[in-house]
Amino acid sequence: MATVIDTNVIAALWNLDDALNAAARSALDAALARGPLIVPAPVYAELMAFAGRTESFLDGFFRETGIAVAWHMEERVWRAAGQAFQSYAGRRRRQREPGPRRILADFLIGAYAAGHHYSLLTLDEGVYRTAFPALRVLKT
């Protein structure tokens, strides 16, 4: 089974000082043993924000690791992401949910994984479990 990789897993992998670096590496190895690894386009775009991460760097990283970049998202993925984001925004307004605010990219990543029946490897399982209950969420 293919596994979608969330931005935070790759960020932990790149940061050798991060306490989750070894866990991220181990989780990625385990996911690779189960099947292909994929990052949807929003993950690629988010990774561009990291210092020193150029398109050339990212393209080389994904080529060397064999992680595929899924550049295209179907209408059903966009609709599912919009619906999940709408539900999240409503909950946040009603309950004044603590914690960091989520952005649309989080819901696009989850909707992509759910829409293709892939697993999702993330360090932040809560938002995905709530937004996409049928999604198989793997944590590090």
C-alpha positions as CSV (number, residue, x, y, z in Angstrom):
1,M,0.0,0.0,0.0
2,A,1.2,3.5,-0.9
3,T,1.9,6.0,1.9
4,V,1.5,9.7,1.7
5,I,4.2,11.6,3.7
6,D,3.2,14.7,5.6
7,T,5.5,17.8,5.6
8,N,6.4,17.5,9.2
9,V,7.9,14.0,8.8
10,I,10.3,15.2,6.1
11,A,11.1,18.3,8.2
12,A,12.0,16.0,11.2
13,L,14.1,13.9,8.9
14,W,16.1,16.9,7.6
15,N,16.7,18.2,11.1
16,L,19.4,16.0,12.7
17,D,18.9,17.9,16.0
18,D,15.1,17.2,16.1
19,A,14.2,14.7,18.8
20,L,11.9,13.0,16.2
21,N,14.6,12.6,13.6
22,A,15.3,8.9,14.4
23,A,11.6,8.1,14.7
24,A,10.9,9.8,11.3
25,R,13.7,7.8,9.6
26,S,12.4,4.6,11.1
27,A,8.8,5.3,10.2
28,L,9.8,6.2,6.6
29,D,11.8,2.9,6.3
30,A,8.8,0.9,7.6
31,A,6.4,2.7,5.2
32,L,8.8,2.1,2.3
33,A,8.8,-1.6,3.1
34,R,5.0,-1.6,2.7
35,G,4.9,0.2,-0.7
36,P,5.6,3.4,-2.6
37,L,6.1,6.8,-0.8
38,I,4.3,9.8,-2.2
39,V,4.1,13.5,-1.3
40,P,1.2,15.5,-2.8
41,A,2.0,18.9,-4.3
42,P,1.1,20.9,-1.2
43,V,3.9,19.1,0.7
44,Y,6.4,20.0,-2.0
45,A,5.3,23.6,-1.8
46,E,5.5,23.7,2.0
47,L,9.0,22.2,2.0
48,M,10.1,25.1,-0.3
49,A,9.7,27.4,2.8
50,F,12.5,25.7,4.7
51,A,15.9,27.5,4.6
52,G,18.1,26.4,1.8
53,R,15.4,24.3,0.1
54,T,15.3,25.2,-3.5
55,E,13.4,23.4,-6.3
56,S,16.7,21.9,-7.4
57,F,17.3,20.6,-3.8
58,L,13.8,19.2,-3.5
59,D,13.9,17.6,-6.9
60,G,17.2,15.9,-6.1
61,F,16.0,14.8,-2.7
62,F,12.8,13.2,-4.1
63,R,14.7,11.6,-7.0
64,E,17.4,10.1,-4.7
65,T,14.9,8.8,-2.1
66,G,12.4,7.5,-4.7
67,I,9.6,9.5,-3.2
68,A,7.1,10.4,-5.9
69,V,5.6,13.8,-6.1
70,A,1.9,13.8,-7.0
71,W,1.4,17.1,-8.9
72,H,-2.2,16.7,-9.9
73,M,-5.2,16.6,-7.6
74,E,-8.6,15.6,-8.8
75,E,-11.8,17.6,-8.2
76,R,-13.0,15.1,-5.6
77,V,-9.8,15.7,-3.6
78,W,-10.4,19.5,-3.7
79,R,-14.0,19.1,-2.7
80,A,-13.2,16.7,0.2
81,A,-10.5,19.1,1.4
82,G,-12.9,22.0,1.3
83,Q,-15.6,20.1,3.2
84,A,-13.1,19.0,5.9
85,F,-11.7,22.5,6.2
86,Q,-15.2,23.9,6.5
87,S,-16.0,21.5,9.3
88,Y,-12.7,22.3,11.1
89,A,-13.4,26.1,10.8
90,G,-16.9,25.6,12.2
91,R,-15.5,23.5,15.2
92,R,-12.8,26.0,15.9
93,R,-15.3,28.9,15.9
94,R,-17.8,27.1,18.2
95,Q,-15.3,25.4,20.6
96,R,-12.4,27.9,20.4
97,E,-10.1,24.9,19.8
98,P,-6.7,25.3,21.3
99,G,-3.5,24.7,19.4
100,P,-2.1,25.9,16.1
101,R,-4.5,26.9,13.4
102,R,-4.6,24.6,10.5
103,I,-4.2,25.7,6.9
104,L,-5.9,24.4,3.8
105,A,-2.7,22.5,2.8
106,D,-3.3,20.1,5.8
107,F,-6.7,19.2,4.5
108,L,-5.5,18.8,0.9
109,I,-2.8,16.4,2.1
110,G,-5.4,14.4,4.1
111,A,-8.0,14.5,1.3
112,Y,-5.4,13.3,-1.2
113,A,-4.4,10.3,1.0
114,A,-8.0,9.5,1.8
115,G,-9.3,9.9,-1.7
116,H,-6.7,7.4,-3.1
117,H,-7.1,5.0,-0.1
118,Y,-3.4,5.5,0.8
119,S,-2.0,5.6,4.4
120,L,-0.8,8.9,5.7
121,L,2.5,9.2,7.8
122,T,2.4,12.3,10.0
123,L,3.6,13.6,13.3
124,D,0.3,15.3,13.8
125,E,-2.4,12.6,13.7
126,G,-5.2,14.4,15.5
127,V,-6.2,16.8,12.8
128,Y,-6.3,14.0,10.2
129,R,-8.2,11.5,12.4
130,T,-10.9,14.1,13.0
131,A,-11.1,15.4,9.5
132,F,-10.8,12.0,7.7
133,P,-12.1,9.2,10.0
134,A,-11.7,6.5,7.4
135,L,-8.1,7.5,6.6
136,R,-5.4,5.1,7.9
137,V,-3.1,7.4,9.8
138,L,0.4,6.2,10.7
139,K,2.4,8.0,13.3
140,T,6.1,8.0,14.1
